[in-house]
Amino acid sequence: MARPIRVPYLVWATSEYGSTNLGRGSAAVALRLARKLLRDGYMDVRVCTPRGRVLQSDELNELKPAKEIDAMAKGQQRSNRETKKPKKDKAKVIAAAPSRKEGAWQPEIGQGKKK
């Protein structure tokens, strides 16, 4: 036996031919359906929220979710941590290139005294 699916938003609408009851899973989809039914000529369009509040057709704007102004991806969000200083650029040293040091002291081989 199939388990019944609970839909949190119910949309009721009445037309000249009868009434319809439709369930939707989210507020945005229920709001879209209610507006479509109004455009199609249905009268007395109502939406019931999960808490049991029934919204009339002139109250549908209350169902609209608030827009997030500062909506950013998680990687783009700022933290309140202190920012690091940029690293100082270092000159790259190529190992195959000859040394540019001039007059560097080098030990002399074979010149020392033997005992």
Residue pairs with C-beta under 8 A, 6 or more apart in sequence:
7 23
7 24
7 25
8 25
8 26
8 49
8 50
9 23
9 24
9 25
9 26
9 27
9 29
9 30
9 47
9 48
9 49
9 50
10 21
10 22
10 23
10 24
10 30
10 47
10 48
11 21
11 22
11 23
11 24
11 30
11 33
11 34
11 37
11 45
11 46
11 47
11 48
12 19
12 20
12 21
12 44
12 45
12 46
12 47
12 48
13 19
13 20
13 22
13 34
13 37
13 42
13 43
13 44
13 45
13 46
14 20
14 42
14 43
14 44
14 45
15 41
15 42
15 43
20 37
20 42
22 33
24 30
24 33
27 49
27 63
27 64
27 65
28 65
30 47
30 63
31 47
31 60
31 63
31 64
34 45
34 47
34 57
34 60
35 60
37 45
38 45
38 57
44 57
45 56
45 57
45 60
46 54
46 55
46 56
46 57
47 54
47 55
47 60
47 63
48 54
48 55
49 55
49 63
55 62
55 63
